């Protein structure tokens, strides 16, 4: 019985810690228009330059945001597909957005 109580207490403690961790300060804004998307990385609501963004869709590539925190991704295939945009914050947490981009 003691072991069960210890296990329950440990589970409750770790769950509380997980919920207490703050959400990431990063977010990704994606404006999709037909076969391309303008992607902006924000930190605390402000665009951030120099952030690597992993893009999965036309294979997997990494792009770096420009001076306004933005870059453009395009679907160069002849059929529509979903694209996933991912950034990692300072704590290693992955922030992602997904959009469907039609064919050209």
ChimeraX attribute file (.defattr): number of C-alpha atoms within 10 A of each C-alpha:
attribute: neighborCount
match mode: 1-to-1
recipient: residues
	/A:1	6
	/A:2	7
	/A:3	8
	/A:4	9
	/A:5	10
	/A:6	11
	/A:7	12
	/A:8	11
	/A:9	12
	/A:10	12
	/A:11	12
	/A:12	12
	/A:13	11
	/A:14	11
	/A:15	11
	/A:16	11
	/A:17	10
	/A:18	10
	/A:19	9
	/A:20	9
	/A:21	8
	/A:22	7
	/A:23	9
	/A:24	16
	/A:25	12
	/A:26	21
	/A:27	22
	/A:28	22
	/A:29	16
	/A:30	19
	/A:31	12
	/A:32	17
	/A:33	12
	/A:34	13
	/A:35	19
	/A:36	20
	/A:37	20
	/A:38	14
	/A:39	20
	/A:40	23
	/A:41	28
	/A:42	19
	/A:43	14
	/A:44	10
	/A:45	11
	/A:46	13
	/A:47	20
	/A:48	18
	/A:49	17
	/A:50	14
	/A:51	20
	/A:52	15
	/A:53	23
	/A:54	17
	/A:55	20
	/A:56	15
	/A:57	22
	/A:58	14
	/A:59	7
	/A:60	10
	/A:61	11
	/A:62	14
	/A:63	16
	/A:64	15
	/A:65	20
	/A:66	17
	/A:67	11
	/A:68	14
	/A:69	19
	/A:70	22
	/A:71	17
	/A:72	15
	/A:73	19
	/A:74	19
	/A:75	21
	/A:76	15
	/A:77	14
	/A:78	10
	/A:79	11
	/A:80	16
	/A:81	15
	/A:82	13
	/A:83	21
	/A:84	15
	/A:85	24
	/A:86	20
	/A:87	21
	/A:88	17
	/A:89	15
	/A:90	10
	/A:91	7
	/A:92	9
	/A:93	12
	/A:94	14
	/A:95	17
	/A:96	17
	/A:97	15
	/A:98	15
	/A:99	16
	/A:100	18
	/A:101	23
	/A:102	19
	/A:103	15
	/A:104	13
